[in-house]
Amino acid sequence: MSGHGAPTTEAIDASDLRVAVVAASWHTQVMDGLLDGAARALADFKVVDAPVVRVPGTFELPVVCGALAAQGYDAVVALGVVVRGGTPHFDYVCNAATDGLTRVALDHTTAIGFGVLTCDDDAQALDRAGLPGSSEDKGYEAASAALLTARTLKQVQRGLPAG
C-alpha cells in the first residue's frame, strides 16, 4: 500500500492563505473523488473561497498552476490522474506533470499539492481517489500537504524562531 508510513497530520487554521485547486477533467469518477477530498481538507483547515479551475488533462496542470502561483496564491493543489496504457504516452504525461509542477513550486516559491495519481489501471486510481471503499484519499492528502507547506513557507519567509 503506497500510503503505508504516511505521517499523521492535524488540521491547522489556514484561513489566511490564498489557495486554489486545479483539476484535470479526464476520469470523471476519480476526479470527483479527488476534488471531494481536497474540499474536505480545505474545510478542515478553515480555508474558504478557494477557486477550482478545470483543465483538459493532467498535462495542462503545470501551466495553470504556474499562472496562479504568479498571481500570489500561497498554495495551489494540482489534481489529476494518468492511467497506464499500451504506449509511452503515460511516461511522457507523468514526467511532464511532475517536472512542470516541481518547476512551478521552485520558480515561484509556492506550495504545490501534488495530487496526481499515476496508476497502472483504473482499479488503482479508484482505490486512491477517496471514494467510498477507497483505501486512500489522495485529494485530501495533496490539499493538506499544500496547506502545511504554505504555512511553513510563511514561517521561513518571516524568519524561523531561534531554537
Secondary structure, DSSP 8 states (H G I E B T S, - for coil): -TTTT---------TTS-EEEEEE-SSHHHHHHHHHHHHHHHHHTT-----EEEESSGGGHHHHHHHHHHTT-SEEEEEEEEE--SSTHHHHHHHHHHHHHHHHHHHHT-EEEEEEEEESSHHHHHHHBT-TT-S-BHHHHHHHHHHHHHHHHHHHHH-----
